[in-house]
């Protein structure tokens, strides 16, 4: 469980994001495409956090490959969207990802029953603790983006 939720998912998301940063800098998306792609990215994150999806990715190599490709594409599309979307939606998306990580971590720590059958309870609780820490760190990153953006987008000047 730690390898899948704490290493593979973020690594492929960041690899896709940095690939988008290198190759999709000039891609301009209209608002409706940006929101649609953010929904796709969020649905991908939610799907791959489900215990059944994690179990399937551990058991079946093809499903694991599908997870890796999906997270890479999600990261690839995240860069042009976050670069061109309005400030409020960017903050909302980043905040939702932070809260989702914290909530998933709390759920993994709180339940004393095994949620993923491919792992043991100690791995589940360890993953939950790291997800909470990562979610809190991501929340502070969201605050940084928020206050940096507020300085650039002051409407009362």
N, C-alpha and C positions, 0 to 999 in steps of 0.2 A: 504494500500500500504506500509506504513512503516513496518508493521509487516512482510509482505511477503518478501520484498526486503532487509530489514535491519536486520531482526531477523532470520527468518526461513532459507533463503538461506545460509547466512554465518554460522549459527549455525550447520546446517547439513553438510556443507562442512568441517568445522573444526572438528566436531565429527568423520566424516569419516577419515579425515587426521590423527587425533590422534589415531584412531583405527588401521589405517595402520601402524602408528609409533610403536604401541605395538605389532602387530601380523604379519606384513609383512616386518620386518627388514631384513630378509635374502633373500627376493625375488629379484633376479637379472633379469632384463629385457634387451633384446637386443635393439639396437637403433631403429629398425623399430617398435617394440612394444611400446617403449616409446613415439615415435612421434605419433603413432596412438592413444594412450591413451590420450595424450595431446590434440589432435584434438577432441576426445570425450569429454573431460572436458570442453574445450572452447566452443564447440557446445552446451553442456548442460547449461553453464552459459548464453550464448547468447539466447537460447530458453526460459529460465525462466526469462529473462529480457524483453521479448516481452510483450506489453500490453495485447494482446489477451490471452497469456498463464497465466498471472497474474489474469485476469478476470476469466478464466476457473478454476483456482486453488481456487479462492474465492467461486465460485458458486458450484462446484462439489467436494465433499469430496474425492472421489476416485482419481480425478485428482490431488488434493492436496497431497494425499498419494503417488502418482506416483512421484510428484515433490520431496517430502522428500526422498524417496528411491533413486531416480536418483542423487540427490545432495550428499547423503551419499556415494553412490558407486563412484561418481566422486572424492570426497575427499579421500576415501579409496585407490583409484588407483593413486592419485596424489603423495602420499608419496614415494612409491617405484620408481616412474618415476623420480621425482625431485632429489631423492637421487643418482640415477645411470646415469642420462642423462648428456651429455656433458655440460660444463659451459655455452657456448654461447646460447644453446637452453633454458636452465634454465632461463637465464636473459631475453631472448626474450619473453618467456611465462609470467614471472612475470610482465614485462613491459606492455605486451598486456592487462593483467588483470587490471592493474592500469589505463591504458589509457581508457579501455572500461568502467570502473566505472566512471571516470571523464566525458567521453562523454555522458554516460547515464544520469548522474546528470545534465549536461548542457542542454540536451534535455528536461528533465523534468521541469527544471526551465524556459527555454526559451519559450516553447509553452504555450500560454494562452488558449488553448483548452484542454478539458479533454481527456487524452490518455487512461485511464482505466475507464470504465464505472462503476465499482464497488466502486470507491473512489471519493472524491471531489478534487477540484483544490488546496486547501490548503494542503491536504495530499500529493498531487503530488509534489508541490513545496518544502515542507519540506523534502520529500524523496530525491529529487534532490539535495538539499543543503547538506544533510548528505552523499549522495553518492560522491559528489565532495570532501568533507573532507576525507572520507574513501579512495578514490582513490589517493588523494595527500599523505596521510599517507602510503598507500601501495607503492606508487612511491618511497618514501624515504626508505622504507624497501628494495625495489629493488636496490636502490643505495647502501645501506649497504651491501647487498649480493654481488653486483658487485665489490665493492672495497675490500671486504673481500676475494672474489674469485681471484681478480687480485693479491693480495698479495701471495696467495697460488700457483698460476699458472704462475709465472713469467718465461718467456722463455729465457730471456737474462742472466740468472745467470749461 
